[in-house]
Amino acid sequence: MNEQELEDKILNNTESWINMTDLWIHNVKGDKQKCFHKINSMIDTSQLIMKKEGKEKRVKRAVFDNITEFEHGLKFQEEMLRECRLALTKVKKPLFFYNQTIVHTRNEQHIKDMLKLKKKDRILSTKELKKKYADYEEVKIWRPRHYIIIKHLERMLVYSNALLLFIDRANMHRTLDIINKSESKRRIEKIEKVLDNHFKKLEIETLDDYAGIRQWHYFTNIYKIENFKI
């Protein structure tokens, strides 16, 4: 069973609340660890809602045309982003360091001219570049001090990517007349506000390291939208 087949089986059997273990034993079957890992990742992206009843964990498919379940999912993502920021602030500072810089021209015409050259002729020393081009910038290359920093940032990315998925779903709901245009607009504005607030707070809480965090987001990662049911 591939990832998509596993996800489909889980979604097709969670229209009402069901115990996670019962879901695996009676409906999904197969590898228990793989099944539970997929269920947890679907909870992280708010495709599933989870509640605890004593020691029992029960899950249900989120129905996003329902305003209450949309709001619940959005609140969950916002809270998880807050927890990720909090975890990052507890890591020993500084989070990033740099041991090299790169210098390059910002003039678009200069860049086009350089691209016409053979690859070996495009590289200039810092001294040569500064002499040849007046409009240049020197950029620090930031590196994380410890792998745990990347783990926290990657975890954070799960929830910010989930919010991008929320936006796609709201657009699809509007297109298919599941929700009206004004409700779609309201949802997208709320989602964007959560994302904006998250990155503003991240900058404030990690001010001395934000240049490294921003560079990591800009250069290191691929932002992906998962397969989803509307």
C-alpha positions in Angstrom: 0.0 0.0 0.0 1.6 3.3 -1.1 1.2 6.6 0.8 -1.8 7.8 -1.2 -3.7 4.6 -0.8 -3.0 4.6 2.9 -4.2 8.2 3.3 -7.4 7.4 1.3 -8.1 4.4 3.5 -7.8 6.5 6.6 -10.0 9.3 5.3 -12.6 6.9 4.0 -13.0 5.3 7.4 -13.0 8.4 9.6 -16.3 10.1 8.7 -17.2 9.6 12.4 -15.1 9.4 15.6 -13.1 6.1 15.8 -10.4 4.8 18.1 -7.0 5.0 16.4 -6.2 1.3 17.2 -9.6 0.1 16.0 -9.1 2.1 12.8 -5.8 0.3 12.1 -7.0 -3.2 13.2 -10.4 -3.3 11.4 -10.1 -0.8 8.5 -6.6 0.1 7.4 -4.7 -3.0 8.5 -1.1 -3.4 7.3 1.9 -2.1 9.1 0.9 -0.6 12.5 3.8 1.9 12.8 3.4 3.2 9.3 -0.4 3.6 9.8 0.0 5.5 13.1 2.8 7.7 11.6 0.4 8.6 8.7 -2.5 9.3 11.1 -0.2 11.6 13.2 1.0 13.5 10.1 -2.6 14.0 9.0 -3.4 15.4 12.5 -0.5 17.8 12.1 -1.9 19.1 8.8 -5.5 19.2 10.3 -6.8 16.6 7.8 -7.8 14.7 10.9 -9.1 16.0 14.2 -8.0 14.1 17.3 -9.5 14.0 20.8 -8.6 12.1 24.0 -11.1 10.3 26.1 -9.1 9.0 29.1 -6.3 7.0 27.6 -8.1 6.5 24.4 -7.3 8.5 21.3 -10.1 9.0 18.7 -9.8 10.6 15.3 -12.3 12.0 12.7 -11.9 13.4 9.3 -12.1 17.2 9.3 -15.0 18.6 7.2 -13.7 22.0 6.1 -17.0 23.3 4.6 -18.1 23.3 8.3 -17.1 26.7 9.8 -16.5 25.2 13.3 -14.1 22.6 12.0 -12.3 25.1 9.9 -11.8 27.4 12.9 -10.7 24.4 15.0 -8.1 23.4 12.4 -6.8 27.0 12.1 -6.5 27.4 15.8 -4.6 24.1 16.1 -2.1 25.2 13.4 -1.6 28.6 15.1 -1.0 26.9 18.5 1.5 24.4 17.0 3.4 27.3 15.4 3.5 29.0 18.8 4.9 25.9 20.4 7.6 25.6 17.6 8.7 29.2 18.2 8.8 28.5 22.0 11.0 25.4 21.5 13.4 27.4 19.2 13.8 30.2 21.8 15.0 27.6 24.4 17.9 26.4 22.2 21.3 27.9 23.2 22.2 31.1 21.3 23.4 32.0 18.8 21.5 29.7 16.6 23.5 30.5 13.4 27.0 31.4 12.6 28.8 32.4 9.4 32.4 31.7 8.2 32.2 32.9 4.7 30.5 35.6 2.6 29.7 35.9 -1.1 29.9 39.1 -3.1 27.8 39.5 -6.2 26.5 42.3 -8.4 22.9 43.4 -8.1 22.8 45.0 -11.5 20.5 42.8 -13.8 22.3 43.8 -17.0 25.7 42.8 -15.4 24.2 39.4 -14.5 22.9 38.9 -18.0 26.4 39.8 -19.4 28.1 37.4 -17.0 25.7 34.5 -18.0 26.9 34.9 -21.6 30.4 34.0 -20.5 31.8 30.5 -20.1 31.2 29.1 -16.6 34.9 29.3 -15.7 35.0 33.0 -16.7 32.0 34.0 -14.6 33.9 33.7 -11.2 35.7 36.8 -10.1 37.6 37.4 -7.0 36.0 39.8 -4.5 38.6 42.4 -5.3 37.9 42.0 -9.1 34.2 42.1 -8.7 34.2 45.2 -6.5 36.5 46.9 -9.0 34.4 46.0 -12.0 31.0 46.6 -10.6 29.9 49.6 -8.5 26.6 48.0 -7.5 27.3 44.9 -5.5 26.4 43.3 -2.2 28.2 41.2 0.3 26.1 38.4 1.7 26.8 36.3 4.8 26.3 32.6 4.4 24.6 31.5 7.7 24.9 28.0 9.0 23.0 26.4 11.9 25.2 25.7 15.0 23.4 22.4 15.7 21.1 19.9 13.9 18.4 20.4 16.5 17.8 23.9 15.1 17.0 22.4 11.7 14.7 19.9 13.3 12.8 22.7 15.0 12.6 24.7 11.7 11.5 21.7 9.7 8.8 21.0 12.3 7.7 24.6 12.0 7.5 24.2 8.3 5.0 21.4 8.6 2.5 23.7 10.1 3.1 26.7 7.9 2.8 24.4 4.8 -0.5 23.2 6.3 -1.8 26.7 6.3 -0.8 27.1 2.6 -3.0 23.9 2.1 -5.8 25.7 3.9 -5.7 28.5 1.4 -5.8 26.1 -1.6 -8.8 24.3 0.0 -10.7 27.6 0.6 -10.1 28.5 -3.1 -11.4 25.0 -4.2 -14.4 25.3 -2.0 -15.3 28.7 -3.5 -14.7 27.4 -7.1 -17.1 24.4 -6.5 -19.7 26.6 -4.7 -19.2 24.6 -1.4 -18.7 28.0 0.3 -19.5 31.4 -1.1 -17.0 34.0 -2.2 -17.2 36.1 0.9 -16.6 33.1 3.2 -13.7 32.0 1.1 -12.2 35.6 1.3 -12.8 35.7 5.1 -11.0 32.3 5.6 -8.0 33.2 3.4 -7.6 36.6 5.2 -7.6 34.8 8.6 -5.1 32.2 7.4 -2.8 34.9 6.0 -3.0 36.8 9.2 -1.9 33.7 11.2 1.1 33.3 8.9 2.0 37.0 9.0 1.8 37.0 12.8 3.8 33.9 13.1 6.8 35.3 11.1 6.6 38.7 12.8 6.7 37.0 16.2 9.5 34.7 15.0 11.6 37.7 14.0 11.0 39.4 17.4 11.7 36.3 19.4 14.9 35.4 17.5 16.0 38.9 16.4 19.8 38.2 16.5 19.4 35.0 14.5 16.6 36.0 12.2 18.9 36.7 9.2 20.0 33.0 9.4 16.4 31.8 9.8 15.2 33.9 6.9 18.1 32.7 4.7 17.2 29.1 5.6 13.6 29.6 4.6 14.6 31.4 1.4 17.3 29.0 0.1 17.0 25.7 1.8 13.5 24.5 1.5 10.9 23.5 -1.0 7.4 24.5 -0.1 5.0 21.8 -1.0 1.3 21.4 -1.0 0.2 17.9 0.0 -2.5 15.8 -1.8 -5.8 16.7 -0.1 -9.5 16.0 -0.2 -11.8 19.0 0.0 
